[in-house]
Amino acid sequence: MLTVHAAPLVLPVGAAPVEQGAVAVDGDRIVALGPLDAVVAAHPAARVRRWPGVLTPGLRQWDGVPLLTRCYHPDPREADELGEQPLTGAEFERLDGRMDEPRRAGSVRRGLQRMLRHGTTHVAGGFAEPAVRTAVGRAGLTVVTPGGAPAGGPDLDPFARGRDLAGTAHGPLAVGGRADLAVFDVPDEAALCAAGAETCVATVLGGRLVYRRR
């Protein structure tokens, strides 16, 4: 079904912002981008999803390898023992020796889910472990080269490295391009860069709504 994703502000990257804008998606492709009224008039039968804040391209996560292979993402049932935040460094090393394959695989799945909750659609890195490669592929994320990564340490928020939207988005939104989108509950680009990707309310991956904040 053709779907129109509408927001008070669409930030295509590389083109002018569109107030009261929309992106029409058919399958995994963007078929229209512009003012909401014009997009709906061109596709009157489309389902319209209205989002708050700003709609942008999906984000690129530079730290895919360390976040998925050198980091443990606790299960909610482990919160009393391990807390809720990812464990890295010495905390991860202490836990690593006690992890069997099912526990490690669960951490990878939760790490990928957390990336999606941060608007991530592209992840940089070469994943040597077959199980990790398989999990990334099943999640639908696009793997890109890690070359050119900005300085910084691992962080689930892609803005920690990318800084601004142009440096964090996977690429511009364009008609004919793959429908990888993210929506953030902020009023404008400056607020998005300041608050970061934790403000994500929806992630669309290849045209599929894979995350929606409840």
N, C-alpha and C positions, 0 to 999 in steps of 0.2 A: 504494500500500500504506500502511495506517495504521502509523505509527511512534511509539513511545514513547521519548522522550529522558529518561533518568534521571540524577540526580546526587546526591551526598551532601547538597547544599544548593541549593534553588531559591529565587531572589530575584526575586519577581514585580514589585517596585516598586509602592508604593501598597497593598500587602497584606502580611500576615505572612510571613516566610520559612517554607519547608517543608523540614524535615529529611528526608533519604531521600525526596526528592520526584521528581516526574516531570511531563512535559508530553506529552500525546498530540497528534499532528499527523496530519490527514487532508487530503491535497492541500496547499493553501497556508494552511489554517486550523487554529487550536488548538481541539481538541474536548474536552479535559479537562486539568485541572491540579490536583495534589494529592499526597498520599502515594503512593509507588510501588505499594504493595500494592493500594490502592483503584483506582488508574488501570489497573493490569494486570487486576484482577478485572473491571473494566467493559469492557475491550477485550482479551480473552484471546488473540485471534488476531493481535494486533499484534506487529510486530518491535520488540524492545527494544534500544536502544543505551545502554550504560552509560558514563558519562563521569566523570572525576575532578573534584574541586573544586566550583565553583559554576556554576549555569546561570542566565542572566539574559536580559532582553530584548536584542536587538541594539542596537548603539551608534550614536549620531549623530556624524558627522564634520562639524564646523563649517567646516573649511578646505578643502573640496572644490575650489574654484576655484583658489586658489594652488597646492595640491598637485598638481593635474593640468595646469595651464596655465603656471605660473611656477616649475616645479620639474622637474628631469630625474632620472628613475629609471634608473640604469645597468643595462644588460644584464649578466648574470653574466660574459659573455665580455669585458666592458670593465673588469672589476674591477682588473686590473693597472694600467690607465691612470687610471681614474676612481674606484676604490674601490667600495664596496658601498652607501654611504649616499646618499640623495637629495641632489642638488646644487641649491642655492638662491642667491639674491643675486648677487654678482659672479661666482661660479663658473658659475651658470646663464647669466648674460648673455654671458660669454665663449663658452660652448658654443652658445647659441641661434642665433647667426649661421651656424653650421656644420651646422645640423640640416635635413634634408629632411623631407618629409611622412611617409615610412615610419618614419624614426627617431623623429619626434615621436609618431606613433601607437603605436609600441612602448613609449615611455615612459609614455603614458597607460594602456595595458593593464597594464603592470607596476605603476603606481601604484594602479590599482583592485585588483589582486591583493594588494598589500600592505595596502590598507584592509581587505580581507576577512580577511587574516591577523591583523588587530587587532580582529575582532569587529564591524566596521562593516556596518550594513545600510541606513542612511539617510545621505544626504550633502546638506549645505546648499549652496545657490547656484544662480544662473542661469548656464548654460553657453552663451556666445555662439557658440562654435565648433561648427558642425554635427558635426564628427568626434568631438569630445569628448562632445556630447550623445548621439550614437549609441553610443559606447563605454560610457557610463554606463548607457544603456538596455539594451544587450546584457548587461551584467554583472548586471542585475536589481536594482540599488540603487534605492531610493526617493529622489527629489529633494524636499527640503523647503526652505521659505523660510529665508534666512540671518538674518532678523530675530531680535533677542534674543540674539545670540551673546555669550558671556562674553568678557572681555578676554583677550588672549593672541596669540601668534604661531603660524604654521602648524606643526603637529606631527602625525605619523601616529597618535599615541596620542590618542584622543578624550578621555581623562581629563586631558590637559594643559590643556584648556579647561573641561571639565565638572566637574572636581574630584571630585565624589562620583558614586555610581551614579545617583541621581535626576536629577542635572544632565547626565548623559552618555547614559543609555539613551534610545532613541527614544520610549519610552512604556511603560506597564505591560503585562505579560503578562495576557491575559484570554481566557476561552473565547469563541470566535467571532471573535477578532482574527486578524490575519495572523501566520503562524508565522515570525517573524524572531527568532532566538535566537542567543546566544553562550555559550560555555562556557570557563571559565578555570581553570587548574590552581593554585588558591589555596584556603585553608581557609574563608575568610569574606569579608564585604564590606570590612572594614577592610584586610585583606591585599590585596584586589583594588585598592582605591583607592591603596594605597601602592605596589604593584608595577606597576600599570597594565595596559594591554591587550596588552602583549607576552607576557603569560601565556596568551593565547588558545590553546585547543587545537581548537576547532571553531566554525564559523559556519554557521548554517542560515538560508537566505534564501528566504522564501516557501515553506517546507517542504522545500527542497532543501539537502542538505549540500554546500556550495560550498567549504568549507575544512576540512581535518582535518590536524592536525600529525602527522607521521610520526615 
